[in-house]
Amino acid sequence: MAAALVLLLVIVAILGVGVVVGLSRRKRNPFTNQQFVNQWEQQMRALEASLGWRFVAEDQGFAERVPQVGRMLEADRSRVKFQLVGHWRGVPVLAVEVVFRADNVATSEYRTYTVVVVPRPMPGPWVLISPREDSVWGLFEQFVETGDPVFDARYEVRRRNPAFASALLASGLTQGLVQDPRANGVAIAFDEHNLAAAVPGPLLHAPLAHLADLLLDVAGRVPWQALPRG
């Protein structure tokens, strides 16, 4: 009888823990709250109207457009949460909310980022310029310094082609980013065929227009024809 009672208490305890965990998970998911959902939809529609972009459910191929950044999804497409498509200054734009692992080691900590993607004027080697204090980009290769102390204090540079990266940075890009307030806290990726700007935080709160303008201004200032190929 005593053994049966102990077993019953254990089962009740396990069930109780399961209920608590389930309730806590439900509480952490704001989309179970209808009031939150209604507010989110209103914000979403307002954002669409302000930018002239639209939310889409169909996969827009974020990982294929920026494959190096896409590696950070670890082949899990469910970590692309929301997608906006449209045009900005006549150029096609994709904006996504994604979830990245917090660092390059086994961990359960994830962070939400917003990434804006535009076409790269000329295809070429990969270069990543990321804020020095943002550890999420540590997944990639060891960074290199540029020799510009002001720039190096703020950013880390990772690249595959040293000659291309050196010419790109020497084209005035380092000074331009340091002097541009829109670039503060922004990671900029020169992927093979597209450019991307990423900032921490959800898509609805991100400065999407500023990020798109920043990318297009950077693309317009880079002397692509004069840079080393491949």
N, C-alpha and C positions, 0 to 999 in steps of 0.2 A: 504493500500500500504506500509506504513512504517513497519507494522508488518511483511509483506511478505519479505521485504528487510532484516530486521533483521534476520528472519529465514534463508534466503538464505546465509547471511554472516556466521551464525553459522554453517551451513552445510559445507560451503567451508572451514571454519577453522578446523572442525573436519576431513575432508578429507585431509587437509594439514598436520595435525598432524600425521595422519595415514601413509601418504607417507614418512614423515621424520623418523618416528619410523621404518618403513619397511626398508628404506635405511640404517639406522644406524645399524639395526640387520644384514642386508646383509653385511655391511662393517665389522662387528665384526666377521663374519664367514669366516675364511681364505680359506675354501674349496670351496668357490665360485670363487676364483681366480685361473685360470688354471695354471699360473706360479707357484703358491704356491703348487698346487697339483702335478705338475711335479717334483718339488724339493723334496717334501715329499716322493713321490714314489721312487725317486733315493736314498734317505737316507734309506728308508725302505729296499730296495734291498741290499744296502751296509751292513746294519745291519744283515740281514739274512745271507749274505755271510760270514761276520766276525765271527758269532757265530755258524753257522750251524743250526740255528733254522729257523722256518718259520711262517709267519703270517697266521692266519686262521680266517675265518668268523664264523664258527660253534661255538656255545656256549660251552665252555670248563668246565663249572660248577665251576667257581671261588667261588661263594657264598657257594657252597656245600663243596668244598675242605677246605675252611677256614671259617666255619660258623660264628665264633665270629666276625672276621673282616668283613665278608659278611653282617653282620647286618648293617654296616655303609652305605650300598647301599639302605637301607630302602625299600627293595623288588623291587627296580627299576633296572631291568637288563640292561636297556638302558644306565646306567651310567658306564657300562664296555665298553670302547671305542675301544680298540685294544687288540689283544691277540697274543702272540708268544708261540709256543710249540717246544720242542726239548729235547736234552739230554746234560748234562754237567758233565764231569768226570764220565760218565756211569750212571747218575741218571736222571730220567725224570724231566723236568722243565717246569713250566708255568709262563710266564710273562705277566702282563696285565697293561693297563692304565685305571684307574678308576677315578671317580669323587666323592669326599666325601663332605658332608656338613661341613662347616668351624668349627662349634661347636655344642653343644648339645641343643641349643635353636632354636626357629623358626627364620630362617633367609634365605635370598635369596643368601647368599654368599657361593660359592662352590670352592673347590680346586682340582687340578689335582694331582694324585699320581701314581707312578709306584710301582707295587708289584710283587715280584718274589716268587714263591711257589715251594717247594720240599717236597718229602715224609718225614715224621717223622720216625726215626728208630723204635720207639716203641710208640704206642698210650698211651695217658695219659691226665692228667688235663691241663687246659688252663692257660697260663701265657703270659702276654703282657709286654714287656719292651720298653718304648717309650721315645724319647727325651723330657726333661722337658719343653723346650720352645715351643713344638708343641701342640697347644691346640686342634687340631682336634681329638685327642684320648680321650678327656674329656667325650665322649659319655659313656665310660665304668665306672665301679665302682671306688670309691675313691681309690687312689693309697696308697701304703704303702712304708715306707723307709726300707732300708736293714741294716742300721747301718754303712755302708761304706761311709764316708763323700764325698770321691772323686766320687764314683759311684752315690750317691744320688744327688749330685750337677748337674749331667748331665742327669740322667734318672729317670723315674717314673716306678714303678712296680705295676701291677694289676694282681690279681690271684683269683682263686676259691678255691684252696686247699692250705692252708698255709703251711702244712708239706711238700708237694711236692715242692712248690716254694722255701721254705727255703733251702731244700736239693739241688735243682737245682742251686740256686745262690751260695751256699757254695762250689759247686764242682769246683770252679775256674772260673765260668762264668763271675762274676762281674769284676775281674781283667783282664780277657781276653778281654772283650769288651772295657774297659777303655784304654787298651794298643794297641788296634787294630785300626788304622786310618780308615779302611774301615767301621767301625761301627759308625763313627761320623755322627750324624743327621739321623740315621737309626732306625726305629721301628722294633722290632723283635717279632713275635707272635709265641708262641708254641701252635698251635691249636691242637685239639684232635688227628688228624691223619696226619697233615702236618705242616711244618714250613714255615713262610713267613717273608720276609724283605720288608719294605715299605719306600719310600723316596718321598718327594715332587717333582713334575715336570713331564713332559711328558716322555713317554717311549723311544722315539728316543734320548733323552738327558740323560737318566739314565745310571749309571755304572752297566749294567746288569751282566757282567762277574764277577765284584767284589762282587756284591750282592749274586750271586749264590755261589761263592767261600766262602764268609763269612758264609752263611747258612750251607754249607757242612762241613766247618771246625768246626763250632759250634756243629753240629750234631756228628762229629767224636770225639770231646773232652768230650762230656757229658757222664758220666758213667750211662747209662740208666738202666742197670740191678740193680744198687745199689740204685736207687731212690724209694721212696714210690710209691705204686701202687694206682691208682684211688683215 
